[in-house]
Amino acid sequence: MVTYSESGVDIDLEAVTVSKLASTLKPTLKNREILTESGHFAALVPLGDKAIAMSTDGVGSKILIAEMMEKYDTVGIDCIAMVVNDILCVGAEPIALVDYLAVEAPDPDRAEEIAKGLVEGANQSNIAIIGGETASLPGIIKDFDLAGTGIGYVDKDKIITGENIKEGDVLIGIKSNGIHSNGYSLARKAIFEKANLTVEDSLPNNPKLNVGEELLKPTKLYVKPIVNLLKRNYNIKGLAHITGGGFTNLKRLKEGVGFKIDNLPEPQDIFKFIYSQDVPIEEMYRVFNMGIGFVVISSKEDSEKILNELNKTEEAYEIGQVISEDKITIKTFEHTEIEY
């Protein structure tokens, strides 16, 4: 059996670590007025009649795939996407980002390639990269790491935190384009160690797909379709970026409610192949996005209009509903039901 913890990432221990860090930092919140609790996708700081949203994230071990392929012009897109997609989740429009590139040793050509991806991600998100930092850290960093911190803004009366979510609300899922930037430790263990494939190989369950290209495919940016929704008067209750933790990310929106997810589209072949390498189905939906990268929660009355609007540019589906029980149930592509 191949699990995330066996691949070097203990989700439960990570949660305890984050909790301890957050509880230690929490007293600093009294220094300023803050509009969101820690643990949400983005933090909100009031500024007049608006609020500034902030989020920070990195590319993670997907960088190792870039190194295997010696291709660095897409990880910048991942960096942008992981930050701006989170900023969207409070109803904010992303506007700017600063990047942090840490390297073992300076490599101008590689830095230029990384920058190309950052530019592409910024252009797709309509944001400005207004600064950053590059640090040479031999002995600490092996090769390189990339992270970013972004800001966005939202009118105070249009903030979306999830507090208004209630039983009967509808979950609308927007398709991902693959693994995005989460679960790569498990993916690498399943693909390269268990299946003994290389980045040059094709996926055995789909010979048309190259392993390296599929794993390096950039994280999908949801800025344009979500900002378009936010500019309309739809009754949107919650927004969730489905990243590490899979659909358990929905728990970040509101305590005391649950989610029944029973109409997911078929996941991409990369997920099915990882699953075939003796990865438990519960682990798959707890680690990966399984084909849905972003979720919009709306009132039942507006769900059809939102779905129609999204499907003008995206592949979106009504995937489930909010329930009163504090749990998440998922009907898997194996036609089993799992619960978190």
QUIVEN-V321596 format. One record per backbone hydrogen bond with DSSP energy under -1.0 kcal/mol. NH is the residue of the N-H (numbers start at 0). CO is the residue of the C=O. E is the energy in kcal/mol with one decimal. If there is no record, write none. Layout:
[[NH,CO,E] [NH,CO,E]]
This chain:
[[1,277,-2.6] [6,2,-1.2] [7,4,-1.2] [8,3,-2.4] [13,9,-2.6] [14,10,-2.2] [15,11,-1.9] [16,12,-2.4] [17,13,-2.7] [18,14,-2.3] [19,15,-2.4] [20,16,-2.3] [21,17,-3.1] [22,18,-2.6] [23,19,-1.6] [24,20,-1.9] [25,21,-1.6] [27,24,-2.2] [28,25,-2.3] [29,26,-1.1] [30,27,-1.8] [34,43,-3.0] [39,36,-1.3] [42,53,-2.3] [44,51,-2.6] [46,49,-3.2] [49,46,-1.6] [50,153,-2.4] [51,44,-3.4] [52,151,-2.3] [53,42,-2.2] [54,149,-1.8] [56,147,-2.2] [58,145,-1.7] [62,59,-1.8] [63,60,-1.3] [65,61,-1.6] [66,62,-2.1] [67,63,-2.2] [68,64,-2.1] [70,65,-2.1] [76,73,-1.0] [77,73,-1.4] [78,74,-2.1] [79,75,-2.2] [80,76,-2.9] [81,77,-2.6] [82,78,-1.1] [83,79,-2.9] [84,80,-2.2] [86,82,-1.8] [87,83,-1.8] [88,85,-1.2] [89,86,-1.4] [90,87,-2.4] [91,86,-1.1] [92,152,-2.3] [94,150,-2.9] [95,150,-1.7] [96,127,-2.1] [97,148,-2.5] [98,130,-1.5] [99,146,-3.0] [100,132,-2.8] [101,144,-2.3] [102,134,-3.1] [103,142,-2.8] [110,106,-2.6] [111,107,-2.1] [112,108,-1.8] [113,109,-2.6] [114,110,-2.3] [115,111,-1.6] [116,112,-1.3] [117,113,-1.9] [118,114,-2.5] [119,115,-2.2] [120,116,-2.6] [121,117,-2.4] [122,118,-2.6] [123,119,-2.3] [124,120,-1.5] [126,121,-2.1] [127,94,-2.1] [129,96,-1.6] [132,98,-2.0] [134,100,-2.4] [136,102,-3.6] [139,136,-1.9] [140,136,-2.9] [143,141,-1.2] [144,101,-2.5] [146,99,-2.1] [147,56,-2.9] [148,97,-2.6] [149,54,-2.9] [150,95,-2.6] [151,52,-2.0] [152,92,-1.7] [153,50,-1.8] [155,48,-2.2] [157,154,-2.2] [158,155,-1.1] [159,89,-2.0] [164,161,-1.7] [167,321,-2.4] [168,165,-2.0] [169,297,-2.8] [170,319,-2.6] [171,295,-3.0] [172,316,-2.9] [173,293,-3.1] [174,314,-2.9] [175,290,-1.9] [181,178,-1.1] [186,182,-2.5] [187,183,-2.8] [188,184,-1.8] [189,185,-2.5] [190,186,-2.7] [191,187,-2.4] [192,187,-1.0] [193,188,-2.7] [194,189,-1.9] [196,190,-2.4] [200,197,-1.3] [202,208,-2.7] [205,202,-1.7] [208,205,-2.5] [210,200,-3.0] [211,198,-1.8] [213,209,-2.5] [214,210,-2.4] [215,211,-2.0] [225,221,-1.9] [226,222,-3.0] [227,223,-2.0] [228,224,-1.6] [229,225,-2.6] [230,226,-1.3] [231,228,-1.8] [235,233,-1.6] [236,296,-3.1] [237,296,-1.8] [239,294,-2.5] [241,292,-1.9] [242,240,-1.2] [245,242,-2.0] [246,284,-1.2] [247,244,-1.9] [248,245,-1.5] [249,246,-1.6] [250,247,-1.6] [251,248,-1.8] [252,249,-1.7] [257,322,-2.7] [258,326,-2.3] [259,320,-2.9] [260,328,-3.2] [261,318,-1.3] [262,318,-1.7] [271,267,-1.5] [272,268,-2.4] [273,269,-2.0] [274,270,-2.6] [275,271,-1.7] [276,273,-1.4] [278,274,-1.2] [283,279,-1.8] [284,280,-1.7] [286,282,-1.4] [287,283,-2.5] [291,288,-1.7] [292,173,-2.1] [293,173,-1.2] [294,239,-2.8] [295,171,-2.9] [296,237,-3.1] [297,169,-2.2] [298,234,-1.8] [305,301,-2.4] [306,302,-2.6] [307,303,-2.3] [308,304,-2.2] [309,305,-2.7] [310,306,-2.2] [311,308,-1.2] [312,309,-1.7] [313,309,-2.8] [316,172,-2.4] [318,170,-2.1] [319,170,-1.2] [320,259,-2.1] [321,168,-2.6] [322,257,-2.3] [326,324,-2.1] [328,258,-2.3] [329,337,-2.6] [330,260,-2.6] [331,335,-2.9] [334,331,-2.0] [337,329,-2.5] [339,327,-2.6]]
